[in-house]
Amino acid sequence: MNYRNLGKTGLKVSELSLGSYVNFGDFLDDKASTKILREAFDQGVNFFDTADNYSNGKAEISLGKAVKGLPREAYLISSKVFFPTMQGVNGRGLSRKHITESIHASLKRLDLEYIDIYFCHRFDPDTAVEDVVQTMNILIKQGKILYWGTSMWEPYQIIDAIRYANNANLIPPVVEQARYSMLTREEVEKERLDICREQNLGLFTFSPLFMGVLSGAYNNGIPENSLLAHDDYAFRRGRLTPKVISKVKALAQISMDLGLSTAQLALAWLLRLPELTTVITGASKMEHLKENLSAINQGEKLTTEVLDRIDKILSD
Ligand SMILES: NC(=O)c1ccc[n+]([C@@H]2O[C@H](COP(=O)([O-])OP(=O)(O)OC[C@H]3O[C@@H](n4cnc5c(N)ncnc54)[C@H](OP(=O)(O)O)[C@@H]3O)[C@@H](O)[C@H]2O)c1
């Protein structure tokens, strides 16, 4: 495993990490989640991502059980707050009240004393950014979180938070978590890369395989036992357009030439960016996890010529 610096925090994060959306507390029982997490940990993965709303809190419970007994200093855990998780009009968002209630519930479900990195899952237009920065600083002072970050915040919203924190002598966000894959490039490449570089902000990326599509698993229809075969995810089948599938098939030709699977090519391609801290992968099958973790150290195969071939397919 390779480790990358999270901005200037001194934290080292494995360049491939494991998320718990859908797989933990939903597709997998606790025993199977533990097996997946322990395999990842044994292969050097030291960061595990979750959120208060994943599987209605069951993902945090399952993740907490999976790390039980591992040395606390050997791994990093994140969780997130914003989406509705509680009854009533105040059971959501980034108000100090909801954040306080949500962090208590998350720590209880995870059965941990603190969360390493706490994300504001989205920007909340109803809460002043100054209030959010202050609340995060209170949680840091209380020892409930160590660092905080944003997810899918617009660059100007992140800048507002950093500016206010610096002026008020408070701790600014240290990382942005954003969607990024071969099929979803804009939000990172056009909107967030510059600010991450300029502000020394960590960049964690999610949905690296476009929820599995970039592995080629859907090239010939929807296999039984796949995410998109599941009724709850039927609404995402719209992703499987003929154009997308033809791009994935063209990428498969390149990956074959390089001796990689299509999923490995898609992950190795993400890792080419030095600004990126970690790619948060999602897998519920052991063979997928192992295949994905083998995407490290493949960078030398991505020559300028290969990158040009990939760009041509993606921009068509
Ligand atoms: N901040 C946010 O708003 C946000 C949003 C979404 C996700 N996330 C985080 O990012 C993590 C990853 O996102 P994601 O789940 O969308 O990632 P993803 O890797 O794009 O999609 C996961 C899907 O890909 C399949 N898959 C993975 N590796 C495969 C392989 N080698 N071959 C074939 N299929 C493969 C998985 O199937 P199997 O399950 O069958 O292995 C699963 O259905 C989440 O767990 C979560 O922690 C954050």
The ligand as a Gaussian input file, in Angstrom:
#p B3LYP/6-31G(d) Opt

LIG

0 1
 N      -19.679000      11.741000       0.216000
 C      -20.671000      11.240000      -0.477000
 O      -21.659000      11.902000      -0.771000
 C      -20.585000       9.806000      -0.947000
 C      -21.475000       9.321000      -1.922000
 C      -21.356000       7.984000      -2.351000
 C      -20.371000       7.181000      -1.787000
 N      -19.518000       7.669000      -0.821000
 C      -18.469000       6.811000      -0.204000
 O      -17.680000       6.214000      -1.219000
 C      -17.699000       4.792000      -1.090000
 C      -17.565000       4.153000      -2.444000
 O      -18.637000       4.580000      -3.299000
 P      -19.379000       3.562000      -4.247000
 O      -19.920000       2.439000      -3.444000
 O      -20.307000       4.345000      -5.099000
 O      -18.102000       3.019000      -5.105000
 P      -17.982000       2.253000      -6.495000
 O      -16.723000       1.480000      -6.406000
 O      -18.123000       3.232000      -7.619000
 O      -19.234000       1.284000      -6.565000
 C      -19.394000       0.150000      -5.737000
 C      -20.089000      -0.892000      -6.588000
 O      -19.121000      -1.374000      -7.518000
 C      -19.061000      -2.779000      -7.473000
 N      -17.655000      -3.169000      -7.605000
 C      -16.620000      -2.746000      -6.859000
 N      -15.475000      -3.309000      -7.292000
 C      -15.815000      -4.099000      -8.332000
 C      -15.082000      -4.946000      -9.188000
 N      -13.763000      -5.069000      -9.060000
 N      -15.753000      -5.637000     -10.156000
 C      -17.089000      -5.515000     -10.300000
 N      -17.853000      -4.716000      -9.508000
 C      -17.218000      -4.023000      -8.535000
 C      -19.567000      -3.182000      -6.120000
 O      -20.078000      -4.476000      -6.241000
 P      -20.046000      -5.536000      -5.018000
 O      -20.694000      -4.845000      -3.896000
 O      -20.825000      -6.680000      -5.590000
 O      -18.599000      -5.889000      -4.742000
 C      -20.619000      -2.109000      -5.847000
 O      -21.834000      -2.486000      -6.460000
 C      -19.018000       4.506000      -0.347000
 O      -19.000000       3.267000       0.327000
 C      -19.087000       5.677000       0.602000
 O      -18.291000       5.420000       1.751000
 C      -19.603000       8.966000      -0.410000

